[in-house]
Amino acid sequence: MKGGFTFDRALAAAIGAIDPTWGFDDILYLRAKNEVDARSFHLPTLARLEEELTALCASLSTSPSSLAPSPSLESGAFQNFQNMPPPSLPPSLPPLRVLDLGAGLLSMLGPMLRVAGKAGFQAVDYRACELNPRVFEAVKRKLVKEEGFVLRGGGGGGGGGGGGVGGVKEGEDVLAAARRKLKEEKENRSSGGGEVVLVRGAREGGKEGGGLPAVRVRLRVEDFGA
């Protein structure tokens, strides 16, 4: 069976506690969970967040330290994205910086962009850390194929896209390849696993009205609890 058995799952199947043909798909689980979560947002909390960000935006817009010019995505200067603000950033206002730990499928990205846009921010720098490499890859595909993002850096660091053992080297049996892959994934998580950068310019807010700020999303496979 794809992915094989973990010891605890094999033991549970042996004693009849679970159906051995059953499999758990973490991506499908998170998609279903996100649909439920989206209907469960506490609206007063979102309103309070908008108030706080509106006050922050007003404060930053009058701060002398925020007046340094920034490159735009259209100019091509944003190609060198390291240590630089998101695209289309107006010269008078720094981006809203967000850190999302255990980001999953980035279910909070949309709500944060809507609230940030209403608060007056025109750019968001969104850093997402996720432990599961499969989730990382699913997020990257979704942002590019469904949400209009452009890949601007990285592309590695995720790995783990499939459930089986791939990349068996010459003279290496499947068991040795599996052990090597587990070791590589562990080292990948502990070292940060690289970073993938995706960007999208500002756009209209759609049915809810208002505009969505330009955004840079930085995806990183990282064991932030280690």
C-alpha positions in Angstrom: 0.0 0.0 0.0 1.2 3.5 -0.8 3.3 4.9 2.0 3.5 1.6 3.9 2.6 1.1 7.6 4.0 2.8 10.7 4.5 0.5 13.6 1.6 1.9 15.6 -0.8 1.6 12.6 0.3 -2.0 11.9 -0.2 -2.9 15.5 -3.7 -1.4 15.5 -4.6 -3.2 12.3 -3.3 -6.5 13.8 -5.6 -6.3 16.8 -8.5 -5.3 14.7 -8.7 -1.7 16.0 -8.6 -0.1 12.5 -9.3 -1.2 8.9 -5.9 -1.9 7.3 -7.1 -0.5 4.0 -7.9 2.9 5.6 -5.5 5.7 4.9 -5.2 9.3 6.3 -4.6 12.1 3.9 -3.4 15.2 5.7 -4.0 17.5 2.8 -7.7 16.5 2.4 -8.1 16.7 6.2 -6.7 20.3 6.3 -8.9 21.4 3.4 -12.0 20.1 5.1 -11.0 21.6 8.4 -10.3 25.0 6.8 -13.8 25.1 5.4 -15.3 24.6 8.8 -12.9 27.1 10.4 -13.8 29.7 7.8 -17.4 29.6 9.0 -16.3 29.8 12.6 -14.3 33.0 12.7 -15.2 35.2 15.6 -16.2 38.4 13.8 -15.6 40.7 16.8 -12.0 39.5 17.0 -11.5 40.3 13.3 -13.1 43.7 13.9 -10.7 44.4 16.8 -7.8 43.3 14.6 -8.8 45.7 11.9 -9.0 48.5 14.5 -5.6 47.8 15.8 -4.0 47.5 12.3 -5.7 50.7 11.3 -4.1 52.5 14.2 -0.8 50.9 13.4 -1.0 51.9 9.7 -1.8 55.5 10.7 1.2 55.6 13.0 3.6 54.1 10.4 2.4 56.4 7.7 3.5 59.5 9.8 6.8 57.9 11.1 10.0 59.5 9.5 11.7 56.1 9.5 9.1 54.7 7.1 9.7 57.2 4.2 12.6 55.3 2.5 11.7 54.6 -1.2 11.0 51.0 -2.1 11.2 49.2 -5.5 8.0 48.1 -7.3 7.2 44.7 -8.8 6.6 46.3 -12.2 10.1 48.0 -12.3 11.8 44.6 -12.1 13.8 45.7 -9.1 11.9 43.3 -6.9 13.7 40.4 -8.7 16.3 40.7 -6.0 13.9 40.1 -3.2 16.3 39.3 -0.3 15.8 41.7 2.6 13.5 43.8 0.6 9.8 44.8 1.0 7.0 43.2 -0.9 6.1 44.4 -4.5 4.2 47.6 -5.2 5.1 49.0 -1.8 4.4 52.8 -1.7 7.4 54.8 -0.5 5.6 56.2 2.5 4.5 53.0 4.2 6.3 49.8 5.2 4.6 46.4 4.8 2.6 44.7 7.4 4.8 41.7 8.5 3.0 38.5 9.6 4.5 35.3 11.0 2.3 32.2 10.7 3.6 29.2 12.7 2.1 25.8 11.8 0.7 27.6 8.7 -1.0 24.5 7.2 -2.6 25.4 3.9 -2.4 29.1 4.7 -6.0 29.4 5.8 -5.2 32.7 7.6 -3.6 34.4 4.5 -6.9 35.5 3.0 -8.5 36.9 6.1 -5.2 38.7 7.0 -5.0 40.3 3.5 -8.6 41.5 3.7 -8.2 43.0 7.1 -4.8 44.6 6.2 -6.4 46.1 3.1 -9.3 47.6 5.1 -6.8 49.0 7.6 -4.9 50.8 4.9 -1.8 48.7 4.3 -0.9 48.4 0.6 1.6 45.5 1.1 2.0 42.5 3.3 5.1 40.4 4.0 3.7 37.0 5.0 6.2 34.4 6.4 4.7 30.9 6.8 6.4 28.1 8.6 5.2 24.5 8.3 6.6 21.2 9.5 4.9 18.9 6.9 6.7 19.0 3.5 3.6 17.6 1.7 1.6 20.5 3.0 4.3 22.9 1.9 4.2 21.6 -1.7 0.3 21.7 -1.8 0.4 25.3 -0.7 2.9 26.3 -3.3 0.8 24.7 -6.1 -2.4 26.3 -4.9 -0.9 29.8 -4.7 0.5 29.5 -8.2 -2.3 27.7 -10.0 -5.4 29.1 -8.2 -4.5 32.4 -6.6 -2.3 34.2 -9.2 1.0 34.1 -7.4 4.4 34.1 -9.2 7.3 32.1 -7.9 10.2 34.4 -7.3 12.7 32.3 -5.4 13.5 28.9 -4.1 11.5 25.9 -5.3 13.4 23.3 -3.3 13.2 22.8 0.5 9.8 21.2 0.4 10.3 17.7 -0.9 8.1 14.9 0.3 5.5 15.3 -2.4 4.7 11.6 -2.7 3.9 8.8 -0.3 6.3 6.2 -1.6 10.1 5.8 -1.7 11.6 7.5 -4.7 15.1 8.3 -5.9 16.7 4.9 -5.2 20.4 5.2 -5.9 22.4 2.7 -7.8 23.3 -0.3 -5.6 20.8 0.8 -3.0 17.9 -1.3 -1.9 14.4 0.1 -1.1 14.8 -0.2 2.6 18.1 1.7 2.6 16.5 4.4 0.3 13.7 4.7 2.8 16.1 5.2 5.7 18.1 7.7 3.8 14.9 9.6 2.8 13.8 9.8 6.5 17.2 11.0 7.5 17.2 13.7 4.8 13.7 14.9 5.8 14.7 15.1 9.4 17.8 17.1 8.5 15.7 19.3 6.2 13.3 20.2 9.0 16.0 20.9 11.5 18.0 23.1 9.2 15.0 25.1 8.0 14.5 23.3 4.7 15.1 26.3 2.5 12.7 29.0 1.6 10.3 29.5 -1.3 9.2 33.1 -2.2 6.0 33.9 -4.1 4.6 37.3 -4.9 1.4 38.8 -6.1 0.5 42.4 -6.9 -2.4 44.4 -5.4 -5.9 43.5 -6.6 -9.5 44.3 -6.2 -11.3 42.7 -3.1 -14.0 41.0 -5.2 -17.5 40.6 -3.7 -16.5 41.9 -0.3 -15.3 45.2 -1.7 -12.2 47.1 -1.0 -8.7 46.2 -2.3 -6.3 43.5 -1.4 -2.7 44.6 -0.7 0.3 43.4 -2.7 1.8 40.4 -0.9 5.0 38.5 -0.6 4.6 35.0 0.8 7.7 33.2 2.2 7.2 29.5 2.7 9.6 27.6 4.9 9.6 24.0 6.0 10.8 24.3 9.6 10.5 22.5 12.9 9.9 25.7 14.9 9.3 23.7 18.1 12.8 22.2 18.0 
